């Protein structure tokens, strides 16, 4: 199981039973085969997938102000406000839709650790 995106300055963490391969399988099952049962099982697994307790500061969390999956109120409750960086126009897939913005925030974060 490979880490998807969670991590801290001390390293990435295993994200539980739903890794990158399982996520790909979920998407393929739904899109190619219309397998809603596989999607439901995967989403059920993700609902209990919470590794935040294992993350150690310093921590950087990037969030989109227009994220329909993790809306701002949820992101604000999930992470300390001091670790959140907001892209007001961003959605759920910031690394894909705003890669330069994400890279700049990560660069700022890492530079501040030095």
C-alpha positions in Angstrom: 0.0 0.0 0.0 1.6 3.2 -1.1 1.0 6.6 0.5 -1.4 8.7 -1.5 -0.7 12.2 -0.2 -0.5 12.4 3.5 2.8 13.1 5.2 4.7 15.5 7.3 8.2 16.8 7.3 9.3 13.5 8.9 8.0 11.3 6.1 4.9 9.9 4.4 2.6 7.5 6.2 0.8 4.4 5.0 -2.8 5.3 4.4 -4.5 2.1 5.6 -6.3 -0.4 3.4 -7.0 1.9 0.5 -3.8 2.4 -1.4 -3.1 3.8 -4.8 -3.6 0.4 -6.5 -7.0 -0.1 -4.7 -8.1 3.3 -5.7 -7.2 2.7 -9.3 -9.1 -0.6 -9.2 -12.2 1.2 -7.8 -12.2 3.7 -10.6 -11.7 1.1 -13.3 -14.5 -1.0 -11.8 -16.9 1.9 -11.9 -15.9 3.5 -15.2 -15.2 0.4 -17.3 -17.6 -2.1 -15.8 -20.2 0.0 -14.0 -19.4 -2.0 -10.8 -21.2 0.0 -8.2 -20.7 -2.6 -5.5 -16.9 -2.3 -5.8 -17.3 1.5 -5.6 -19.5 1.2 -2.6 -17.1 -1.1 -0.8 -14.2 1.2 -1.6 -16.0 4.3 -0.4 -17.0 2.4 2.8 -13.3 1.6 3.4 -12.3 5.3 2.8 -15.0 6.4 5.4 -13.0 4.8 8.2 -9.6 5.7 6.7 -8.1 8.3 9.1 -4.4 8.4 9.7 -4.2 12.0 11.0 -3.3 10.8 14.6 -0.1 9.4 13.2 1.0 12.7 11.6 3.5 14.7 13.5 4.2 18.5 13.2 5.3 20.3 11.2 2.5 19.6 8.8 1.3 21.2 5.6 -2.3 20.7 4.4 -3.4 22.2 1.1 -7.1 22.9 0.7 -9.4 24.2 -2.0 -12.1 26.7 -1.1 -14.4 25.1 -3.7 -13.8 21.5 -2.8 -17.1 19.7 -3.0 -15.7 16.5 -1.4 -13.9 18.1 1.6 -15.6 21.5 2.0 -13.8 24.3 3.8 -15.6 23.7 7.1 -14.6 20.0 7.1 -11.0 20.8 6.2 -10.8 23.5 8.9 -12.0 20.9 11.5 -9.7 18.2 10.1 -6.4 20.1 10.3 -4.9 22.7 12.6 -5.5 26.1 11.0 -1.8 26.9 11.3 -1.0 24.0 8.9 -3.7 24.8 6.3 -3.0 26.8 3.1 -6.0 27.8 1.1 -6.5 28.1 -2.6 -9.8 30.0 -2.7 -10.7 29.0 -6.3 -9.4 25.4 -5.9 -11.4 22.2 -5.9 -10.6 18.7 -4.7 -7.7 17.9 -7.0 -5.3 20.8 -6.4 -2.1 19.0 -7.6 -3.8 18.5 -10.9 -5.7 21.8 -11.3 -3.2 24.1 -9.6 0.2 22.4 -9.7 2.3 25.6 -9.6 0.3 26.9 -6.6 0.8 23.6 -4.8 4.5 23.5 -5.7 5.0 27.1 -4.4 3.2 26.2 -1.1 5.4 23.1 -0.7 8.5 25.0 -1.5 7.6 27.7 1.1 6.9 25.0 3.7 10.2 23.1 3.1 12.2 26.3 3.0 10.8 27.4 6.4 12.0 24.1 7.9 15.7 24.8 7.1 
